[in-house]
Amino acid sequence: MRLLCGVWVNMWAGLNDAVWGGISEVQDFYFLFLSLLFLLACIVPLWALFLAYFKIEKIKVNLKRSSLAISVGEDIGWDPISRSWAIRGVVGAFAFPAQSIKHGVLSAEDYAEFPMTLKVTLRCLGVCLVVSVLGIFISLAIGDLTGWVDVDWF
């Protein structure tokens, strides 16, 4: 793993020298971190969409007492837009379960009886999405303040 990371860093440094005329190691780390955050922000919705297509029946059956938009008898459609809208509420409820249970969106019994692997997956997706979006904005603000990135809307 260390060798792979070293190759990636050397490749990144060579690209910086060739394209941008060389930038500091701190800037290298900043751009690598920012690109990983963007990648994470792109992967999370795709993984949630995968769950919406292939695990939705299992989710519907296990959330029968909750007041989420997904119910057992309801058809949520086959297109990606309606599927992603249906799963976003579930991901949000599992990202912050205490708040969801407190506000009545998620039933405490459903949360306790929900399959552990699916529960962990949904929670990780929600937390990763929040962290990636906040990280992108914070990184762009830091880059704008230091002059590494020109962001017009800050």
Buried (B, 14 or more C-beta within 10 A) or exposed (E): EEEEEEEEBEEBBEEBEEEEEEBEEEBBEBBEEBEEBBEBBEBBBEBBBEBBEEBBEEBBEBBEEBBBBBEEEEEBEEEEEEBBEBBBBBBBBBBBBEEBBEEEBBBBEBBEEBEEEBBEBBBBBBBBBBBBBEBBEEBBEEBBEEEBBEEEEE
